[in-house]
Amino acid sequence: MEENAPQVVVVEKKGNGMGTAGFVIALLGLIFCWLPVLNWILWLLGLIFSIVGMFKPKKGLAIAGLVISFIGIIVICAVLGAVAAAM
């Protein structure tokens, strides 16, 4: 083997898959907050994935998912209150 041979270094970029999943699901939960059952499922899954993503490096999207989840529960409660008041 030559002494001056170039060396190839492979660097893996590790992301935060759980944080990204939590962000996307929380965003979908916020978009579909007017659907009766789907909103609770998406909100809960987004919250859980975002919380799990908080314990991994690169927490940016996990934090955004948590914020969107908290906004989502406020919107869900407001929609439920409006529906209850209309009945």
mmCIF file as gemmi writes it, N, C-alpha and C atoms, coordinates in Angstrom:
data_model
loop_
_atom_site.group_PDB
_atom_site.id
_atom_site.type_symbol
_atom_site.label_atom_id
_atom_site.label_alt_id
_atom_site.label_comp_id
_atom_site.label_asym_id
_atom_site.label_entity_id
_atom_site.label_seq_id
_atom_site.pdbx_PDB_ins_code
_atom_site.Cartn_x
_atom_site.Cartn_y
_atom_site.Cartn_z
_atom_site.occupancy
_atom_site.B_iso_or_equiv
_atom_site.pdbx_formal_charge
_atom_site.auth_seq_id
_atom_site.auth_asym_id
_atom_site.pdbx_PDB_model_num
ATOM 1 N N . MET Axp A 1 ? 0.841 -1.174 0 1 0 ? 1 A 1
ATOM 2 C CA . MET Axp A 1 ? 0 0 0 1 0 ? 1 A 1
ATOM 3 C C . MET Axp A 1 ? 0.889 1.241 0 1 0 ? 1 A 1
ATOM 4 N N . GLU Axp A 2 ? 0.481 2.247 -0.718 1 0 ? 2 A 1
ATOM 5 C CA . GLU Axp A 2 ? 1.278 3.459 -0.797 1 0 ? 2 A 1
ATOM 6 C C . GLU Axp A 2 ? 1.136 4.285 0.472 1 0 ? 2 A 1
ATOM 7 N N . GLU Axp A 3 ? 2.172 5.036 0.765 1 0 ? 3 A 1
ATOM 8 C CA . GLU Axp A 3 ? 2.124 5.893 1.938 1 0 ? 3 A 1
ATOM 9 C C . GLU Axp A 3 ? 1.299 7.148 1.676 1 0 ? 3 A 1
ATOM 10 N N . ASN Axp A 4 ? 1.243 7.592 0.45 1 0 ? 4 A 1
ATOM 11 C CA . ASN Axp A 4 ? 0.528 8.821 0.124 1 0 ? 4 A 1
ATOM 12 C C . ASN Axp A 4 ? -0.867 8.559 -0.431 1 0 ? 4 A 1
ATOM 13 N N . ALA Axp A 5 ? -1.385 7.387 -0.232 1 0 ? 5 A 1
ATOM 14 C CA . ALA Axp A 5 ? -2.719 7.055 -0.749 1 0 ? 5 A 1
ATOM 15 C C . ALA Axp A 5 ? -3.77 7.846 0.027 1 0 ? 5 A 1
ATOM 16 N N . PRO Axp A 6 ? -4.739 8.402 -0.684 1 0 ? 6 A 1
ATOM 17 C CA . PRO Axp A 6 ? -5.783 9.166 0.025 1 0 ? 6 A 1
ATOM 18 C C . PRO Axp A 6 ? -6.654 8.243 0.868 1 0 ? 6 A 1
ATOM 19 N N . GLN Axp A 7 ? -7.05 8.749 1.993 1 0 ? 7 A 1
ATOM 20 C CA . GLN Axp A 7 ? -7.912 7.984 2.879 1 0 ? 7 A 1
ATOM 21 C C . GLN Axp A 7 ? -9.332 8.504 2.757 1 0 ? 7 A 1
ATOM 22 N N . VAL Axp A 8 ? -10.259 7.607 2.758 1 0 ? 8 A 1
ATOM 23 C CA . VAL Axp A 8 ? -11.666 7.964 2.663 1 0 ? 8 A 1
ATOM 24 C C . VAL Axp A 8 ? -12.267 7.839 4.059 1 0 ? 8 A 1
ATOM 25 N N . VAL Axp A 9 ? -12.86 8.919 4.509 1 0 ? 9 A 1
ATOM 26 C CA . VAL Axp A 9 ? -13.498 8.923 5.823 1 0 ? 9 A 1
ATOM 27 C C . VAL Axp A 9 ? -14.995 9.085 5.604 1 0 ? 9 A 1
ATOM 28 N N . VAL Axp A 10 ? -15.758 8.155 6.123 1 0 ? 10 A 1
ATOM 29 C CA . VAL Axp A 10 ? -17.215 8.204 6.001 1 0 ? 10 A 1
ATOM 30 C C . VAL Axp A 10 ? -17.771 8.772 7.292 1 0 ? 10 A 1
ATOM 31 N N . VAL Axp A 11 ? -18.523 9.86 7.178 1 0 ? 11 A 1
ATOM 32 C CA . VAL Axp A 11 ? -19.122 10.499 8.336 1 0 ? 11 A 1
ATOM 33 C C . VAL Axp A 11 ? -20.629 10.34 8.23 1 0 ? 11 A 1
ATOM 34 N N . GLU Axp A 12 ? -21.205 9.73 9.232 1 0 ? 12 A 1
ATOM 35 C CA . GLU Axp A 12 ? -22.656 9.559 9.254 1 0 ? 12 A 1
ATOM 36 C C . GLU Axp A 12 ? -23.284 10.748 9.966 1 0 ? 12 A 1
ATOM 37 N N . LYS Axp A 13 ? -24.28 11.318 9.323 1 0 ? 13 A 1
ATOM 38 C CA . LYS Axp A 13 ? -25.019 12.387 9.983 1 0 ? 13 A 1
ATOM 39 C C . LYS Axp A 13 ? -26.183 11.742 10.723 1 0 ? 13 A 1
ATOM 40 N N . LYS Axp A 14 ? -26.15 11.881 12.014 1 0 ? 14 A 1
ATOM 41 C CA . LYS Axp A 14 ? -27.215 11.299 12.815 1 0 ? 14 A 1
ATOM 42 C C . LYS Axp A 14 ? -28.252 12.367 13.092 1 0 ? 14 A 1
ATOM 43 N N . GLY Axp A 15 ? -29.46 12.095 12.701 1 0 ? 15 A 1
ATOM 44 C CA . GLY Axp A 15 ? -30.546 13.026 12.945 1 0 ? 15 A 1
ATOM 45 C C . GLY Axp A 15 ? -31.385 12.557 14.111 1 0 ? 15 A 1
ATOM 46 N N . ASN Axp A 16 ? -32.443 13.249 14.341 1 0 ? 16 A 1
ATOM 47 C CA . ASN Axp A 16 ? -33.367 12.905 15.412 1 0 ? 16 A 1
ATOM 48 C C . ASN Axp A 16 ? -34.68 12.484 14.765 1 0 ? 16 A 1
ATOM 49 N N . GLY Axp A 17 ? -34.76 11.212 14.428 1 0 ? 17 A 1
ATOM 50 C CA . GLY Axp A 17 ? -35.944 10.693 13.745 1 0 ? 17 A 1
ATOM 51 C C . GLY Axp A 17 ? -37.211 10.803 14.58 1 0 ? 17 A 1
ATOM 52 N N . MET Axp A 18 ? -37.1 10.578 15.861 1 0 ? 18 A 1
ATOM 53 C CA . MET Axp A 18 ? -38.281 10.665 16.731 1 0 ? 18 A 1
ATOM 54 C C . MET Axp A 18 ? -38.759 12.109 16.839 1 0 ? 18 A 1
ATOM 55 N N . GLY Axp A 19 ? -37.827 13.04 16.94 1 0 ? 19 A 1
ATOM 56 C CA . GLY Axp A 19 ? -38.206 14.449 16.998 1 0 ? 19 A 1
ATOM 57 C C . GLY Axp A 19 ? -38.865 14.908 15.715 1 0 ? 19 A 1
ATOM 58 N N . THR Axp A 20 ? -38.333 14.459 14.581 1 0 ? 20 A 1
ATOM 59 C CA . THR Axp A 20 ? -38.913 14.804 13.288 1 0 ? 20 A 1
ATOM 60 C C . THR Axp A 20 ? -40.299 14.198 13.142 1 0 ? 20 A 1
ATOM 61 N N . ALA Axp A 21 ? -40.445 12.936 13.539 1 0 ? 21 A 1
ATOM 62 C CA . ALA Axp A 21 ? -41.752 12.286 13.479 1 0 ? 21 A 1
ATOM 63 C C . ALA Axp A 21 ? -42.755 12.999 14.391 1 0 ? 21 A 1
ATOM 64 N N . GLY Axp A 22 ? -42.321 13.382 15.581 1 0 ? 22 A 1
ATOM 65 C CA . GLY Axp A 22 ? -43.196 14.105 16.499 1 0 ? 22 A 1
ATOM 66 C C . GLY Axp A 22 ? -43.64 15.441 15.928 1 0 ? 22 A 1
ATOM 67 N N . PHE Axp A 23 ? -42.71 16.141 15.278 1 0 ? 23 A 1
ATOM 68 C CA . PHE Axp A 23 ? -43.042 17.427 14.662 1 0 ? 23 A 1
ATOM 69 C C . PHE Axp A 23 ? -44.069 17.25 13.553 1 0 ? 23 A 1
ATOM 70 N N . VAL Axp A 24 ? -43.831 16.292 12.665 1 0 ? 24 A 1
ATOM 71 C CA . VAL Axp A 24 ? -44.739 16.084 11.53 1 0 ? 24 A 1
ATOM 72 C C . VAL Axp A 24 ? -46.116 15.635 12.005 1 0 ? 24 A 1
ATOM 73 N N . ILE Axp A 25 ? -46.159 14.712 12.937 1 0 ? 25 A 1
ATOM 74 C CA . ILE Axp A 25 ? -47.454 14.215 13.42 1 0 ? 25 A 1
ATOM 75 C C . ILE Axp A 25 ? -48.191 15.295 14.202 1 0 ? 25 A 1
ATOM 76 N N . ALA Axp A 26 ? -47.486 16.08 14.996 1 0 ? 26 A 1
ATOM 77 C CA . ALA Axp A 26 ? -48.129 17.176 15.722 1 0 ? 26 A 1
ATOM 78 C C . ALA Axp A 26 ? -48.674 18.222 14.747 1 0 ? 26 A 1
ATOM 79 N N . LEU Axp A 27 ? -47.942 18.48 13.679 1 0 ? 27 A 1
ATOM 80 C CA . LEU Axp A 27 ? -48.407 19.421 12.665 1 0 ? 27 A 1
ATOM 81 C C . LEU Axp A 27 ? -49.646 18.889 11.964 1 0 ? 27 A 1
ATOM 82 N N . LEU Axp A 28 ? -49.661 17.602 11.646 1 0 ? 28 A 1
ATOM 83 C CA . LEU Axp A 28 ? -50.86 16.998 11.056 1 0 ? 28 A 1
ATOM 84 C C . LEU Axp A 28 ? -52.037 17.039 12.039 1 0 ? 28 A 1
ATOM 85 N N . GLY Axp A 29 ? -51.749 16.833 13.311 1 0 ? 29 A 1
ATOM 86 C CA . GLY Axp A 29 ? -52.799 16.922 14.327 1 0 ? 29 A 1
ATOM 87 C C . GLY Axp A 29 ? -53.385 18.313 14.412 1 0 ? 29 A 1
ATOM 88 N N . LEU Axp A 30 ? -52.551 19.334 14.24 1 0 ? 30 A 1
ATOM 89 C CA . LEU Axp A 30 ? -53.036 20.711 14.262 1 0 ? 30 A 1
ATOM 90 C C . LEU Axp A 30 ? -53.855 21.017 13.019 1 0 ? 30 A 1
ATOM 91 N N . ILE Axp A 31 ? -53.445 20.486 11.886 1 0 ? 31 A 1
ATOM 92 C CA . ILE Axp A 31 ? -54.186 20.71 10.641 1 0 ? 31 A 1
ATOM 93 C C . ILE Axp A 31 ? -55.547 20.016 10.688 1 0 ? 31 A 1
ATOM 94 N N . PHE Axp A 32 ? -55.572 18.799 11.209 1 0 ? 32 A 1
ATOM 95 C CA . PHE Axp A 32 ? -56.819 18.031 11.257 1 0 ? 32 A 1
ATOM 96 C C . PHE Axp A 32 ? -57.485 18.097 12.625 1 0 ? 32 A 1
ATOM 97 N N . CYS Axp A 33 ? -57.356 19.199 13.331 1 0 ? 33 A 1
ATOM 98 C CA . CYS Axp A 33 ? -57.898 19.307 14.686 1 0 ? 33 A 1
ATOM 99 C C . CYS Axp A 33 ? -59.423 19.318 14.713 1 0 ? 33 A 1
ATOM 100 N N . TRP Axp A 34 ? -60.05 19.517 13.578 1 0 ? 34 A 1
ATOM 101 C CA . TRP Axp A 34 ? -61.511 19.571 13.541 1 0 ? 34 A 1
ATOM 102 C C . TRP Axp A 34 ? -62.137 18.19 13.363 1 0 ? 34 A 1
ATOM 103 N N . LEU Axp A 35 ? -61.34 17.149 13.148 1 0 ? 35 A 1
ATOM 104 C CA . LEU Axp A 35 ? -61.859 15.788 13.017 1 0 ? 35 A 1
ATOM 105 C C . LEU Axp A 35 ? -61.949 15.153 14.398 1 0 ? 35 A 1
ATOM 106 N N . PRO Axp A 36 ? -63.079 14.561 14.743 1 0 ? 36 A 1
ATOM 107 C CA . PRO Axp A 36 ? -63.328 14.135 16.123 1 0 ? 36 A 1
ATOM 108 C C . PRO Axp A 36 ? -62.319 13.167 16.731 1 0 ? 36 A 1
ATOM 109 N N . VAL Axp A 37 ? -62.034 12.046 16.121 1 0 ? 37 A 1
ATOM 110 C CA . VAL Axp A 37 ? -61.184 11.04 16.752 1 0 ? 37 A 1
ATOM 111 C C . VAL Axp A 37 ? -59.733 11.182 16.296 1 0 ? 37 A 1
ATOM 112 N N . LEU Axp A 38 ? -59.543 11.521 15.033 1 0 ? 38 A 1
ATOM 113 C CA . LEU Axp A 38 ? -58.205 11.62 14.468 1 0 ? 38 A 1
ATOM 114 C C . LEU Axp A 38 ? -57.365 12.674 15.184 1 0 ? 38 A 1
ATOM 115 N N . ASN Axp A 39 ? -58.007 13.759 15.625 1 0 ? 39 A 1
ATOM 116 C CA . ASN Axp A 39 ? -57.254 14.818 16.292 1 0 ? 39 A 1
ATOM 117 C C . ASN Axp A 39 ? -56.608 14.329 17.588 1 0 ? 39 A 1
ATOM 118 N N . TRP Axp A 40 ? -57.306 13.542 18.373 1 0 ? 40 A 1
ATOM 119 C CA . TRP Axp A 40 ? -56.749 13.044 19.63 1 0 ? 40 A 1
ATOM 120 C C . TRP Axp A 40 ? -55.617 12.055 19.387 1 0 ? 40 A 1
ATOM 121 N N . ILE Axp A 41 ? -55.798 11.196 18.373 1 0 ? 41 A 1
ATOM 122 C CA . ILE Axp A 41 ? -54.764 10.205 18.07 1 0 ? 41 A 1
ATOM 123 C C . ILE Axp A 41 ? -53.487 10.899 17.603 1 0 ? 41 A 1
ATOM 124 N N . LEU Axp A 42 ? -53.633 11.828 16.643 1 0 ? 42 A 1
ATOM 125 C CA . LEU Axp A 42 ? -52.463 12.53 16.123 1 0 ? 42 A 1
ATOM 126 C C . LEU Axp A 42 ? -51.816 13.396 17.198 1 0 ? 42 A 1
ATOM 127 N N . TRP Axp A 43 ? -52.625 14.044 18.018 1 0 ? 43 A 1
ATOM 128 C CA . TRP Axp A 43 ? -52.07 14.893 19.073 1 0 ? 43 A 1
ATOM 129 C C . TRP Axp A 43 ? -51.254 14.054 20.06 1 0 ? 43 A 1
ATOM 130 N N . LEU Axp A 44 ? -51.815 12.931 20.48 1 0 ? 44 A 1
ATOM 131 C CA . LEU Axp A 44 ? -51.127 12.091 21.461 1 0 ? 44 A 1
ATOM 132 C C . LEU Axp A 44 ? -49.844 11.5 20.885 1 0 ? 44 A 1
ATOM 133 N N . LEU Axp A 45 ? -49.893 11.005 19.653 1 0 ? 45 A 1
ATOM 134 C CA . LEU Axp A 45 ? -48.689 10.447 19.031 1 0 ? 45 A 1
ATOM 135 C C . LEU Axp A 45 ? -47.624 11.518 18.826 1 0 ? 45 A 1
ATOM 136 N N . GLY Axp A 46 ? -48.029 12.703 18.378 1 0 ? 46 A 1
ATOM 137 C CA . GLY Axp A 46 ? -47.077 13.794 18.205 1 0 ? 46 A 1
ATOM 138 C C . GLY Axp A 46 ? -46.434 14.188 19.52 1 0 ? 46 A 1
ATOM 139 N N . LEU Axp A 47 ? -47.208 14.227 20.576 1 0 ? 47 A 1
ATOM 140 C CA . LEU Axp A 47 ? -46.677 14.564 21.895 1 0 ? 47 A 1
ATOM 141 C C . LEU Axp A 47 ? -45.682 13.513 22.383 1 0 ? 47 A 1
ATOM 142 N N . ILE Axp A 48 ? -46.034 12.246 22.236 1 0 ? 48 A 1
ATOM 143 C CA . ILE Axp A 48 ? -45.156 11.168 22.704 1 0 ? 48 A 1
ATOM 144 C C . ILE Axp A 48 ? -43.843 11.15 21.922 1 0 ? 48 A 1
ATOM 145 N N . PHE Axp A 49 ? -43.934 11.236 20.587 1 0 ? 49 A 1
ATOM 146 C CA . PHE Axp A 49 ? -42.713 11.212 19.778 1 0 ? 49 A 1
ATOM 147 C C . PHE Axp A 49 ? -41.833 12.428 20.057 1 0 ? 49 A 1
ATOM 148 N N . SER Axp A 50 ? -42.448 13.573 20.286 1 0 ? 50 A 1
ATOM 149 C CA . SER Axp A 50 ? -41.665 14.771 20.58 1 0 ? 50 A 1
ATOM 150 C C . SER Axp A 50 ? -40.973 14.665 21.933 1 0 ? 50 A 1
ATOM 151 N N . ILE Axp A 51 ? -41.654 14.095 22.906 1 0 ? 51 A 1
ATOM 152 C CA . ILE Axp A 51 ? -41.037 13.913 24.229 1 0 ? 51 A 1
ATOM 153 C C . ILE Axp A 51 ? -39.871 12.939 24.138 1 0 ? 51 A 1
ATOM 154 N N . VAL Axp A 52 ? -40.037 11.844 23.403 1 0 ? 52 A 1
ATOM 155 C CA . VAL Axp A 52 ? -38.942 10.894 23.23 1 0 ? 52 A 1
ATOM 156 C C . VAL Axp A 52 ? -37.785 11.557 22.479 1 0 ? 52 A 1
ATOM 157 N N . GLY Axp A 53 ? -38.1 12.382 21.487 1 0 ? 53 A 1
ATOM 158 C CA . GLY Axp A 53 ? -37.075 13.079 20.724 1 0 ? 53 A 1
ATOM 159 C C . GLY Axp A 53 ? -36.303 14.102 21.541 1 0 ? 53 A 1
ATOM 160 N N . MET Axp A 54 ? -36.866 14.558 22.644 1 0 ? 54 A 1
ATOM 161 C CA . MET Axp A 54 ? -36.177 15.519 23.503 1 0 ? 54 A 1
ATOM 162 C C . MET Axp A 54 ? -34.947 14.905 24.183 1 0 ? 54 A 1
ATOM 163 N N . PHE Axp A 55 ? -34.906 13.592 24.295 1 0 ? 55 A 1
ATOM 164 C CA . PHE Axp A 55 ? -33.799 12.927 24.971 1 0 ? 55 A 1
ATOM 165 C C . PHE Axp A 55 ? -32.699 12.505 24.007 1 0 ? 55 A 1
ATOM 166 N N . LYS Axp A 56 ? -32.762 12.969 22.768 1 0 ? 56 A 1
ATOM 167 C CA . LYS Axp A 56 ? -31.75 12.66 21.766 1 0 ? 56 A 1
ATOM 168 C C . LYS Axp A 56 ? -31.094 13.953 21.31 1 0 ? 56 A 1
ATOM 169 N N . PRO Axp A 57 ? -29.909 13.858 20.718 1 0 ? 57 A 1
ATOM 170 C CA . PRO Axp A 57 ? -29.274 15.082 20.208 1 0 ? 57 A 1
ATOM 171 C C . PRO Axp A 57 ? -30.092 15.698 19.072 1 0 ? 57 A 1
ATOM 172 N N . LYS Axp A 58 ? -29.818 16.949 18.764 1 0 ? 58 A 1
ATOM 173 C CA . LYS Axp A 58 ? -30.544 17.721 17.747 1 0 ? 58 A 1
ATOM 174 C C . LYS Axp A 58 ? -32.022 17.802 18.115 1 0 ? 58 A 1
ATOM 175 N N . LYS Axp A 59 ? -32.317 18.603 19.122 1 0 ? 59 A 1
ATOM 176 C CA . LYS Axp A 59 ? -33.651 18.682 19.7 1 0 ? 59 A 1
ATOM 177 C C . LYS Axp A 59 ? -34.566 19.694 19.034 1 0 ? 59 A 1
ATOM 178 N N . GLY Axp A 60 ? -34.12 20.369 17.986 1 0 ? 60 A 1
ATOM 179 C CA . GLY Axp A 60 ? -34.891 21.472 17.408 1 0 ? 60 A 1
ATOM 180 C C . GLY Axp A 60 ? -36.296 21.093 16.99 1 0 ? 60 A 1
ATOM 181 N N . LEU Axp A 61 ? -36.438 20.057 16.184 1 0 ? 61 A 1
ATOM 182 C CA . LEU Axp A 61 ? -37.767 19.663 15.726 1 0 ? 61 A 1
ATOM 183 C C . LEU Axp A 61 ? -38.586 19.035 16.847 1 0 ? 61 A 1
ATOM 184 N N . ALA Axp A 62 ? -37.934 18.423 17.817 1 0 ? 62 A 1
ATOM 185 C CA . ALA Axp A 62 ? -38.657 17.863 18.956 1 0 ? 62 A 1
ATOM 186 C C . ALA Axp A 62 ? -39.284 18.989 19.786 1 0 ? 62 A 1
ATOM 187 N N . ILE Axp A 63 ? -38.545 20.079 19.967 1 0 ? 63 A 1
ATOM 188 C CA . ILE Axp A 63 ? -39.087 21.232 20.696 1 0 ? 63 A 1
ATOM 189 C C . ILE Axp A 63 ? -40.248 21.833 19.916 1 0 ? 63 A 1
ATOM 190 N N . ALA Axp A 64 ? -40.078 21.963 18.602 1 0 ? 64 A 1
ATOM 191 C CA . ALA Axp A 64 ? -41.156 22.501 17.768 1 0 ? 64 A 1
ATOM 192 C C . ALA Axp A 64 ? -42.382 21.596 17.829 1 0 ? 64 A 1
ATOM 193 N N . GLY Axp A 65 ? -42.173 20.285 17.846 1 0 ? 65 A 1
ATOM 194 C CA . GLY Axp A 65 ? -43.288 19.345 17.976 1 0 ? 65 A 1
ATOM 195 C C . GLY Axp A 65 ? -44.015 19.485 19.298 1 0 ? 65 A 1
ATOM 196 N N . LEU Axp A 66 ? -43.261 19.714 20.376 1 0 ? 66 A 1
ATOM 197 C CA . LEU Axp A 66 ? -43.9 19.928 21.681 1 0 ? 66 A 1
ATOM 198 C C . LEU Axp A 66 ? -44.734 21.208 21.69 1 0 ? 66 A 1
ATOM 199 N N . VAL Axp A 67 ? -44.191 22.267 21.128 1 0 ? 67 A 1
ATOM 200 C CA . VAL Axp A 67 ? -44.917 23.537 21.087 1 0 ? 67 A 1
ATOM 201 C C . VAL Axp A 67 ? -46.198 23.387 20.269 1 0 ? 67 A 1
ATOM 202 N N . ILE Axp A 68 ? -46.089 22.732 19.119 1 0 ? 68 A 1
ATOM 203 C CA . ILE Axp A 68 ? -47.273 22.525 18.282 1 0 ? 68 A 1
ATOM 204 C C . ILE Axp A 68 ? -48.276 21.621 18.989 1 0 ? 68 A 1
ATOM 205 N N . SER Axp A 69 ? -47.801 20.641 19.736 1 0 ? 69 A 1
ATOM 206 C CA . SER Axp A 69 ? -48.708 19.767 20.49 1 0 ? 69 A 1
ATOM 207 C C . SER Axp A 69 ? -49.474 20.555 21.55 1 0 ? 69 A 1
ATOM 208 N N . PHE Axp A 70 ? -48.79 21.478 22.23 1 0 ? 70 A 1
ATOM 209 C CA . PHE Axp A 70 ? -49.48 22.273 23.242 1 0 ? 70 A 1
ATOM 210 C C . PHE Axp A 70 ? -50.474 23.245 22.607 1 0 ? 70 A 1
ATOM 211 N N . ILE Axp A 71 ? -50.114 23.805 21.47 1 0 ? 71 A 1
ATOM 212 C CA . ILE Axp A 71 ? -51.066 24.653 20.745 1 0 ? 71 A 1
ATOM 213 C C . ILE Axp A 71 ? -52.241 23.808 20.271 1 0 ? 71 A 1
ATOM 214 N N . GLY Axp A 72 ? -51.943 22.588 19.815 1 0 ? 72 A 1
ATOM 215 C CA . GLY Axp A 72 ? -52.992 21.686 19.337 1 0 ? 72 A 1
ATOM 216 C C . GLY Axp A 72 ? -54.002 21.329 20.409 1 0 ? 72 A 1
ATOM 217 N N . ILE Axp A 73 ? -53.557 21.07 21.635 1 0 ? 73 A 1
ATOM 218 C CA . ILE Axp A 73 ? -54.516 20.722 22.689 1 0 ? 73 A 1
ATOM 219 C C . ILE Axp A 73 ? -55.396 21.918 23.038 1 0 ? 73 A 1
ATOM 220 N N . ILE Axp A 74 ? -54.854 23.118 22.931 1 0 ? 74 A 1
ATOM 221 C CA . ILE Axp A 74 ? -55.674 24.316 23.169 1 0 ? 74 A 1
ATOM 222 C C . ILE Axp A 74 ? -56.751 24.435 22.093 1 0 ? 74 A 1
ATOM 223 N N . VAL Axp A 75 ? -56.36 24.204 20.845 1 0 ? 75 A 1
ATOM 224 C CA . VAL Axp A 75 ? -57.326 24.272 19.743 1 0 ? 75 A 1
ATOM 225 C C . VAL Axp A 75 ? -58.363 23.162 19.866 1 0 ? 75 A 1
ATOM 226 N N . ILE Axp A 76 ? -57.941 21.962 20.232 1 0 ? 76 A 1
ATOM 227 C CA . ILE Axp A 76 ? -58.875 20.851 20.402 1 0 ? 76 A 1
ATOM 228 C C . ILE Axp A 76 ? -59.886 21.172 21.495 1 0 ? 76 A 1
ATOM 229 N N . CYS Axp A 77 ? -59.427 21.717 22.605 1 0 ? 77 A 1
ATOM 230 C CA . CYS Axp A 77 ? -60.343 22.079 23.691 1 0 ? 77 A 1
ATOM 231 C C . CYS Axp A 77 ? -61.303 23.192 23.262 1 0 ? 77 A 1
ATOM 232 N N . ALA Axp A 78 ? -60.809 24.144 22.46 1 0 ? 78 A 1
ATOM 233 C CA . ALA Axp A 78 ? -61.675 25.211 21.976 1 0 ? 78 A 1
ATOM 234 C C . ALA Axp A 78 ? -62.743 24.657 21.023 1 0 ? 78 A 1
ATOM 235 N N . VAL Axp A 79 ? -62.36 23.727 20.157 1 0 ? 79 A 1
ATOM 236 C CA . VAL Axp A 79 ? -63.324 23.122 19.247 1 0 ? 79 A 1
ATOM 237 C C . VAL Axp A 79 ? -64.354 22.317 20.033 1 0 ? 79 A 1
ATOM 238 N N . LEU Axp A 80 ? -63.908 21.569 21.024 1 0 ? 80 A 1
ATOM 239 C CA . LEU Axp A 80 ? -64.843 20.798 21.848 1 0 ? 80 A 1
ATOM 240 C C . LEU Axp A 80 ? -65.784 21.718 22.613 1 0 ? 80 A 1
ATOM 241 N N . GLY Axp A 81 ? -65.265 22.828 23.113 1 0 ? 81 A 1
ATOM 242 C CA . GLY Axp A 81 ? -66.106 23.794 23.813 1 0 ? 81 A 1
ATOM 243 C C . GLY Axp A 81 ? -67.136 24.42 22.887 1 0 ? 81 A 1
ATOM 244 N N . ALA Axp A 82 ? -66.745 24.729 21.657 1 0 ? 82 A 1
ATOM 245 C CA . ALA Axp A 82 ? -67.674 25.304 20.687 1 0 ? 82 A 1
ATOM 246 C C . ALA Axp A 82 ? -68.76 24.312 20.31 1 0 ? 82 A 1
ATOM 247 N N . VAL Axp A 83 ? -68.373 23.057 20.143 1 0 ? 83 A 1
ATOM 248 C CA . VAL Axp A 83 ? -69.365 22.03 19.807 1 0 ? 83 A 1
ATOM 249 C C . VAL Axp A 83 ? -70.315 21.811 20.981 1 0 ? 83 A 1
ATOM 250 N N . ALA Axp A 84 ? -69.792 21.801 22.184 1 0 ? 84 A 1
ATOM 251 C CA . ALA Axp A 84 ? -70.643 21.606 23.373 1 0 ? 84 A 1
ATOM 252 C C . ALA Axp A 84 ? -71.591 22.792 23.556 1 0 ? 84 A 1
ATOM 253 N N . ALA Axp A 85 ? -71.115 23.996 23.263 1 0 ? 85 A 1
ATOM 254 C CA . ALA Axp A 85 ? -71.969 25.174 23.417 1 0 ? 85 A 1
ATOM 255 C C . ALA Axp A 85 ? -73.051 25.211 22.348 1 0 ? 85 A 1
ATOM 256 N N . ALA Axp A 86 ? -72.773 24.638 21.189 1 0 ? 86 A 1
ATOM 257 C CA . ALA Axp A 86 ? -73.757 24.648 20.113 1 0 ? 86 A 1
ATOM 258 C C . ALA Axp A 86 ? -74.878 23.647 20.356 1 0 ? 86 A 1
ATOM 259 N N . MET Axp A 87 ? -74.659 22.674 21.206 1 0 ? 87 A 1
ATOM 260 C CA . MET Axp A 87 ? -75.678 21.658 21.448 1 0 ? 87 A 1
ATOM 261 C C . MET Axp A 87 ? -76.588 22.114 22.511 1 0 ? 87 A 1
